[in-house]
Amino acid sequence: METKTQKELEKAREYFYQLKLVECYNILRRYFDRLPFKPEKEHGEFIGMFIRVLSELGKKNELSFYVTELEKLEPKMGCPFITYQLAVAYVNTEPPQTRLAASLLERFLNSHPTGDFEVKAKMTLAFCYDSISNDVAAARKLIFSIGKVEDRSLQFLLETWKAKVFRDEGNFEEAERILNQLLCELKPEIDWYSYFTAKIIFIGLYLDLEKMDLARQLLVETLNLSKEKPLRTVKRQLTSIQESFTHYKNHGPMVFKLGKTKAVISYQDCSLDIDDSRPFEKLAKLLLVQKKLTKEEIIKALFDRAYCSYTDDSIIYYHIHGVKKLFKKMGLANPNLSKKGPYYEFQEEVQLVEEII
C-alpha cells in the first residue's frame, strides 16, 4: 500500500476517535471504493471503523452495498481477511445476521490470526454468542483468552467486555469496580465509542441492581452528552433504555399456561414456549410455579445433583441473569427477581393456568 494512502487512513483513524465522523467517512469511503477491485489487508483493519461510521451516520444503503460486495468476494477469494470483513458487516446489518457472522468468525479464528485481528474477532464473536443464546460462558472463554493488548482503544473495549461478563454472571461488585476504574481514564474526546459502550453497560448494571435513581441519572447524563452528536445507534440504544423506564410500571400479570407436554409464558402481546432443555428457561418455569427456590433446589432441579457452593454459585448467578433477560425481552421492564435470605424469589404477579396441551 502506498505511503499516501497509509497517511490518509491514519488521518481517518484520528478523525474517528475525535468524533469527526463525516471527515472520517470521506476518507474511508474513497478507500473502500477500491474493495471490489483491489482488496487489501487494510480493508480488514479498518472495516469495523468504517461500518460503525456508516451506522452512526445512517447510511444504510451503502452498508448494504458493501455487504453484497463482500458476499461476492468471500467465496471467490477464500481470504481470511475478507471472511472477517463480511462477518463484521453481518453483525451491523439490520437486523444483525449474528448466526452467519458467528460461523464466519469461527472459521477466521481457525486460520490463527494474530495481533489486533485476533482481538477484534474474539470480541465480535463474543457479541454473537451473547446475542444468539445469552452464552455467558462462551463469551467469558473468548474475552479472558485475550492477552496483552497494545492498542489503547482495543484495551478500553476489552475492559468493557470484562465488565459485561462479570455483570452477566451476577458479579456486580467486580463489574462496577472495572467500570468505575475505566471511566476515570476514559472520556468521550479520547475514545467516544468505548466511552458510550461503558456507559450503556453501567446503566444496565444499575438496572440489574435495581438502583433506579442512579440508572436514570446516568441515562440522562449520557443522553445529554450524545444529543448533538451524529450517533444514531448510540441514541437508539439509549432511547430503548429510556422506554424501559417509561414502562416501568407493568401492566397486568404474567400468564403461565402449564400443560402435560407444553408450557407457555405470556405477557402483554408476547408469548414464549418454554424449552426445558435450556436451563434458564426451565428455571423460569420453576420460579413462575413455585415463586421461590433455594440454591440447593435450583441445582437439583436443573442438573439432578447436590449443590456445591464452590462451583455452583456462578452457575446459578448466570442462569438467574438468563431468566431476568428472558423476562425483559418479553416486556417486563424490571423483573422483581432477587435473593432474599436462602431463597431466590420471583415476586411478580403470575396467573397460573393448568390445562391439557
Contacts in CASP RR format, 6 or more apart in sequence:
PFRMAT RR
TARGET T0000
AUTHOR 0000-0000-0000
METHOD contacts of the structure
MODEL  1
METKTQKELEKAREYFYQLKLVECYNILRRYFDRLPFKPEKEHGEFIGMF
IRVLSELGKKNELSFYVTELEKLEPKMGCPFITYQLAVAYVNTEPPQTRL
AASLLERFLNSHPTGDFEVKAKMTLAFCYDSISNDVAAARKLIFSIGKVE
DRSLQFLLETWKAKVFRDEGNFEEAERILNQLLCELKPEIDWYSYFTAKI
IFIGLYLDLEKMDLARQLLVETLNLSKEKPLRTVKRQLTSIQESFTHYKN
HGPMVFKLGKTKAVISYQDCSLDIDDSRPFEKLAKLLLVQKKLTKEEIIK
ALFDRAYCSYTDDSIIYYHIHGVKKLFKKMGLANPNLSKKGPYYEFQEEV
QLVEEII
1 40 0 8 1.000
1 42 0 8 1.000
5 31 0 8 1.000
5 42 0 8 1.000
8 27 0 8 1.000
8 30 0 8 1.000
8 31 0 8 1.000
9 27 0 8 1.000
9 28 0 8 1.000
9 31 0 8 1.000
9 42 0 8 1.000
9 46 0 8 1.000
11 27 0 8 1.000
12 23 0 8 1.000
12 24 0 8 1.000
12 27 0 8 1.000
12 28 0 8 1.000
12 31 0 8 1.000
12 46 0 8 1.000
12 49 0 8 1.000
13 46 0 8 1.000
13 49 0 8 1.000
15 21 0 8 1.000
15 23 0 8 1.000
15 24 0 8 1.000
15 27 0 8 1.000
16 24 0 8 1.000
16 49 0 8 1.000
16 52 0 8 1.000
16 53 0 8 1.000
17 153 0 8 1.000
17 190 0 8 1.000
17 191 0 8 1.000
17 192 0 8 1.000
17 193 0 8 1.000
18 189 0 8 1.000
19 188 0 8 1.000
19 189 0 8 1.000
19 192 0 8 1.000
19 229 0 8 1.000
19 230 0 8 1.000
21 53 0 8 1.000
21 56 0 8 1.000
21 57 0 8 1.000
21 230 0 8 1.000
22 57 0 8 1.000
22 230 0 8 1.000
24 49 0 8 1.000
24 53 0 8 1.000
25 53 0 8 1.000
25 54 0 8 1.000
25 57 0 8 1.000
25 59 0 8 1.000
28 46 0 8 1.000
28 49 0 8 1.000
28 50 0 8 1.000
28 53 0 8 1.000
29 62 0 8 1.000
31 42 0 8 1.000
31 43 0 8 1.000
31 46 0 8 1.000
32 43 0 8 1.000
32 46 0 8 1.000
32 50 0 8 1.000
32 66 0 8 1.000
34 40 0 8 1.000
34 43 0 8 1.000
35 43 0 8 1.000
35 66 0 8 1.000
35 69 0 8 1.000
35 70 0 8 1.000
35 73 0 8 1.000
36 69 0 8 1.000
36 72 0 8 1.000
36 73 0 8 1.000
39 73 0 8 1.000
39 77 0 8 1.000
39 79 0 8 1.000
39 81 0 8 1.000
39 82 0 8 1.000
41 81 0 8 1.000
43 81 0 8 1.000
43 85 0 8 1.000
44 81 0 8 1.000
44 84 0 8 1.000
44 85 0 8 1.000
44 88 0 8 1.000
44 117 0 8 1.000
45 116 0 8 1.000
45 117 0 8 1.000
47 84 0 8 1.000
47 85 0 8 1.000
47 88 0 8 1.000
47 89 0 8 1.000
48 88 0 8 1.000
48 120 0 8 1.000
50 66 0 8 1.000
51 63 0 8 1.000
51 66 0 8 1.000
51 88 0 8 1.000
51 89 0 8 1.000
51 92 0 8 1.000
52 92 0 8 1.000
52 193 0 8 1.000
54 60 0 8 1.000
54 62 0 8 1.000
54 63 0 8 1.000
54 66 0 8 1.000
54 92 0 8 1.000
55 63 0 8 1.000
55 92 0 8 1.000
55 232 0 8 1.000
55 233 0 8 1.000
56 230 0 8 1.000
56 231 0 8 1.000
56 232 0 8 1.000
56 233 0 8 1.000
56 234 0 8 1.000
57 230 0 8 1.000
57 232 0 8 1.000
58 232 0 8 1.000
60 94 0 8 1.000
63 89 0 8 1.000
63 92 0 8 1.000
63 93 0 8 1.000
64 93 0 8 1.000
66 89 0 8 1.000
67 86 0 8 1.000
67 89 0 8 1.000
67 90 0 8 1.000
67 93 0 8 1.000
70 82 0 8 1.000
70 85 0 8 1.000
70 86 0 8 1.000
70 89 0 8 1.000
71 86 0 8 1.000
73 79 0 8 1.000
73 82 0 8 1.000
73 86 0 8 1.000
74 82 0 8 1.000
74 83 0 8 1.000
74 86 0 8 1.000
74 104 0 8 1.000
80 108 0 8 1.000
80 111 0 8 1.000
80 113 0 8 1.000
81 117 0 8 1.000
83 104 0 8 1.000
83 107 0 8 1.000
83 108 0 8 1.000
83 111 0 8 1.000
84 104 0 8 1.000
84 105 0 8 1.000
84 108 0 8 1.000
84 113 0 8 1.000
84 117 0 8 1.000
84 120 0 8 1.000
84 121 0 8 1.000
86 104 0 8 1.000
87 100 0 8 1.000
87 101 0 8 1.000
87 102 0 8 1.000
87 104 0 8 1.000
87 105 0 8 1.000
87 108 0 8 1.000
87 121 0 8 1.000
87 124 0 8 1.000
88 101 0 8 1.000
88 124 0 8 1.000
90 96 0 8 1.000
90 97 0 8 1.000
90 98 0 8 1.000
90 100 0 8 1.000
90 101 0 8 1.000
90 104 0 8 1.000
91 97 0 8 1.000
91 98 0 8 1.000
91 101 0 8 1.000
91 124 0 8 1.000
91 127 0 8 1.000
91 128 0 8 1.000
96 131 0 8 1.000
98 127 0 8 1.000
98 128 0 8 1.000
98 131 0 8 1.000
98 132 0 8 1.000
99 128 0 8 1.000
99 132 0 8 1.000
101 124 0 8 1.000
101 128 0 8 1.000
102 125 0 8 1.000
102 128 0 8 1.000
102 129 0 8 1.000
102 132 0 8 1.000
105 121 0 8 1.000
105 124 0 8 1.000
105 125 0 8 1.000
105 128 0 8 1.000
106 125 0 8 1.000
108 121 0 8 1.000
109 118 0 8 1.000
109 121 0 8 1.000
109 122 0 8 1.000
109 125 0 8 1.000
113 121 0 8 1.000
116 149 0 8 1.000
116 151 0 8 1.000
116 154 0 8 1.000
118 146 0 8 1.000
119 146 0 8 1.000
119 149 0 8 1.000
119 151 0 8 1.000
119 154 0 8 1.000
119 158 0 8 1.000
120 154 0 8 1.000
122 142 0 8 1.000
122 143 0 8 1.000
122 145 0 8 1.000
122 146 0 8 1.000
123 142 0 8 1.000
123 143 0 8 1.000
123 146 0 8 1.000
123 157 0 8 1.000
123 158 0 8 1.000
123 161 0 8 1.000
125 142 0 8 1.000
126 138 0 8 1.000
126 139 0 8 1.000
126 142 0 8 1.000
126 143 0 8 1.000
126 161 0 8 1.000
129 135 0 8 1.000
129 138 0 8 1.000
129 139 0 8 1.000
129 142 0 8 1.000
130 136 0 8 1.000
130 139 0 8 1.000
130 168 0 8 1.000
134 168 0 8 1.000
134 280 0 8 1.000
134 322 0 8 1.000
134 325 0 8 1.000
136 165 0 8 1.000
136 168 0 8 1.000
136 169 0 8 1.000
136 318 0 8 1.000
136 321 0 8 1.000
137 318 0 8 1.000
139 161 0 8 1.000
139 164 0 8 1.000
139 165 0 8 1.000
139 168 0 8 1.000
140 165 0 8 1.000
140 169 0 8 1.000
143 158 0 8 1.000
143 161 0 8 1.000
143 162 0 8 1.000
143 165 0 8 1.000
144 162 0 8 1.000
144 165 0 8 1.000
146 158 0 8 1.000
149 155 0 8 1.000
149 158 0 8 1.000
152 191 0 8 1.000
153 191 0 8 1.000
153 193 0 8 1.000
153 194 0 8 1.000
156 182 0 8 1.000
156 186 0 8 1.000
156 191 0 8 1.000
156 194 0 8 1.000
156 198 0 8 1.000
157 193 0 8 1.000
157 194 0 8 1.000
157 197 0 8 1.000
159 178 0 8 1.000
159 181 0 8 1.000
159 182 0 8 1.000
159 198 0 8 1.000
160 179 0 8 1.000
160 182 0 8 1.000
160 194 0 8 1.000
160 197 0 8 1.000
160 198 0 8 1.000
160 201 0 8 1.000
162 178 0 8 1.000
163 175 0 8 1.000
163 178 0 8 1.000
163 179 0 8 1.000
163 182 0 8 1.000
163 198 0 8 1.000
163 201 0 8 1.000
163 205 0 8 1.000
164 175 0 8 1.000
164 201 0 8 1.000
166 172 0 8 1.000
166 174 0 8 1.000
166 175 0 8 1.000
166 178 0 8 1.000
167 175 0 8 1.000
167 201 0 8 1.000
167 204 0 8 1.000
167 205 0 8 1.000
167 208 0 8 1.000
168 318 0 8 1.000
168 321 0 8 1.000
169 314 0 8 1.000
169 317 0 8 1.000
169 318 0 8 1.000
169 321 0 8 1.000
170 208 0 8 1.000
170 317 0 8 1.000
170 318 0 8 1.000
170 320 0 8 1.000
170 321 0 8 1.000
171 314 0 8 1.000
171 317 0 8 1.000
172 205 0 8 1.000
172 208 0 8 1.000
172 209 0 8 1.000
175 201 0 8 1.000
175 205 0 8 1.000
176 202 0 8 1.000
176 205 0 8 1.000
179 198 0 8 1.000
179 201 0 8 1.000
179 202 0 8 1.000
179 205 0 8 1.000
182 198 0 8 1.000
183 195 0 8 1.000
183 198 0 8 1.000
183 199 0 8 1.000
183 202 0 8 1.000
186 194 0 8 1.000
186 195 0 8 1.000
186 198 0 8 1.000
187 195 0 8 1.000
188 195 0 8 1.000
188 196 0 8 1.000
188 225 0 8 1.000
192 229 0 8 1.000
192 231 0 8 1.000
196 222 0 8 1.000
196 225 0 8 1.000
196 226 0 8 1.000
196 231 0 8 1.000
196 234 0 8 1.000
199 218 0 8 1.000
199 222 0 8 1.000
200 222 0 8 1.000
200 234 0 8 1.000
200 237 0 8 1.000
200 238 0 8 1.000
200 241 0 8 1.000
202 218 0 8 1.000
203 215 0 8 1.000
203 218 0 8 1.000
203 219 0 8 1.000
203 222 0 8 1.000
203 241 0 8 1.000
204 215 0 8 1.000
204 241 0 8 1.000
206 212 0 8 1.000
206 214 0 8 1.000
206 215 0 8 1.000
206 218 0 8 1.000
207 215 0 8 1.000
207 241 0 8 1.000
207 244 0 8 1.000
207 334 0 8 1.000
208 321 0 8 1.000
208 324 0 8 1.000
210 334 0 8 1.000
210 338 0 8 1.000
212 245 0 8 1.000
212 248 0 8 1.000
212 334 0 8 1.000
215 245 0 8 1.000
216 245 0 8 1.000
219 238 0 8 1.000
219 241 0 8 1.000
219 242 0 8 1.000
219 245 0 8 1.000
222 238 0 8 1.000
223 235 0 8 1.000
223 238 0 8 1.000
223 242 0 8 1.000
226 234 0 8 1.000
226 235 0 8 1.000
226 238 0 8 1.000
244 328 0 8 1.000
244 333 0 8 1.000
244 334 0 8 1.000
245 333 0 8 1.000
247 331 0 8 1.000
247 333 0 8 1.000
248 333 0 8 1.000
248 334 0 8 1.000
250 332 0 8 1.000
250 333 0 8 1.000
250 348 0 8 1.000
251 268 0 8 1.000
252 268 0 8 1.000
252 349 0 8 1.000
253 348 0 8 1.000
253 349 0 8 1.000
253 350 0 8 1.000
253 351 0 8 1.000
254 265 0 8 1.000
254 266 0 8 1.000
254 267 0 8 1.000
254 288 0 8 1.000
254 327 0 8 1.000
254 330 0 8 1.000
254 332 0 8 1.000
254 348 0 8 1.000
254 349 0 8 1.000
254 350 0 8 1.000
254 351 0 8 1.000
255 265 0 8 1.000
255 266 0 8 1.000
255 267 0 8 1.000
255 350 0 8 1.000
255 351 0 8 1.000
255 353 0 8 1.000
256 263 0 8 1.000
256 264 0 8 1.000
256 265 0 8 1.000
256 266 0 8 1.000
256 285 0 8 1.000
256 288 0 8 1.000
256 289 0 8 1.000
256 350 0 8 1.000
256 351 0 8 1.000
256 352 0 8 1.000
256 353 0 8 1.000
257 263 0 8 1.000
257 264 0 8 1.000
257 266 0 8 1.000
257 353 0 8 1.000
257 354 0 8 1.000
257 355 0 8 1.000
257 357 0 8 1.000
258 285 0 8 1.000
258 289 0 8 1.000
258 352 0 8 1.000
258 353 0 8 1.000
258 354 0 8 1.000
258 355 0 8 1.000
259 354 0 8 1.000
259 355 0 8 1.000
259 356 0 8 1.000
259 357 0 8 1.000
260 356 0 8 1.000
260 357 0 8 1.000
261 357 0 8 1.000
262 273 0 8 1.000
262 357 0 8 1.000
263 273 0 8 1.000
263 274 0 8 1.000
263 276 0 8 1.000
263 285 0 8 1.000
264 271 0 8 1.000
264 272 0 8 1.000
264 273 0 8 1.000
264 274 0 8 1.000
264 357 0 8 1.000
265 271 0 8 1.000
265 272 0 8 1.000
265 274 0 8 1.000
265 284 0 8 1.000
265 285 0 8 1.000
265 288 0 8 1.000
265 330 0 8 1.000
266 272 0 8 1.000
267 327 0 8 1.000
267 330 0 8 1.000
267 331 0 8 1.000
267 332 0 8 1.000
268 330 0 8 1.000
268 331 0 8 1.000
270 329 0 8 1.000
270 330 0 8 1.000
270 331 0 8 1.000
272 326 0 8 1.000
272 330 0 8 1.000
274 281 0 8 1.000
274 282 0 8 1.000
274 284 0 8 1.000
274 285 0 8 1.000
275 281 0 8 1.000
276 282 0 8 1.000
276 285 0 8 1.000
279 302 0 8 1.000
279 303 0 8 1.000
279 319 0 8 1.000
280 318 0 8 1.000
280 319 0 8 1.000
280 322 0 8 1.000
280 323 0 8 1.000
280 326 0 8 1.000
281 326 0 8 1.000
282 301 0 8 1.000
282 302 0 8 1.000
283 293 0 8 1.000
283 298 0 8 1.000
283 301 0 8 1.000
283 302 0 8 1.000
283 319 0 8 1.000
283 320 0 8 1.000
283 323 0 8 1.000
284 323 0 8 1.000
284 326 0 8 1.000
284 327 0 8 1.000
286 293 0 8 1.000
286 298 0 8 1.000
286 301 0 8 1.000
287 293 0 8 1.000
287 323 0 8 1.000
287 337 0 8 1.000
287 344 0 8 1.000
287 346 0 8 1.000
288 346 0 8 1.000
288 350 0 8 1.000
288 352 0 8 1.000
289 352 0 8 1.000
291 345 0 8 1.000
291 346 0 8 1.000
291 347 0 8 1.000
291 350 0 8 1.000
292 340 0 8 1.000
292 343 0 8 1.000
292 344 0 8 1.000
292 345 0 8 1.000
292 346 0 8 1.000
293 301 0 8 1.000
293 343 0 8 1.000
293 344 0 8 1.000
294 342 0 8 1.000
294 343 0 8 1.000
294 344 0 8 1.000
295 307 0 8 1.000
295 309 0 8 1.000
295 312 0 8 1.000
295 313 0 8 1.000
295 316 0 8 1.000
295 342 0 8 1.000
295 344 0 8 1.000
296 306 0 8 1.000
296 307 0 8 1.000
298 307 0 8 1.000
298 316 0 8 1.000
298 319 0 8 1.000
298 344 0 8 1.000
299 305 0 8 1.000
299 306 0 8 1.000
299 307 0 8 1.000
299 308 0 8 1.000
299 312 0 8 1.000
299 315 0 8 1.000
299 316 0 8 1.000
300 306 0 8 1.000
300 307 0 8 1.000
302 319 0 8 1.000
316 344 0 8 1.000
320 337 0 8 1.000
320 344 0 8 1.000
323 335 0 8 1.000
323 337 0 8 1.000
324 335 0 8 1.000
324 337 0 8 1.000
327 335 0 8 1.000
327 337 0 8 1.000
327 348 0 8 1.000
328 334 0 8 1.000
328 335 0 8 1.000
332 348 0 8 1.000
335 346 0 8 1.000
335 348 0 8 1.000
336 346 0 8 1.000
336 347 0 8 1.000
336 348 0 8 1.000
337 344 0 8 1.000
337 345 0 8 1.000
337 346 0 8 1.000
337 347 0 8 1.000
337 348 0 8 1.000
338 344 0 8 1.000
338 345 0 8 1.000
338 347 0 8 1.000
339 345 0 8 1.000
END
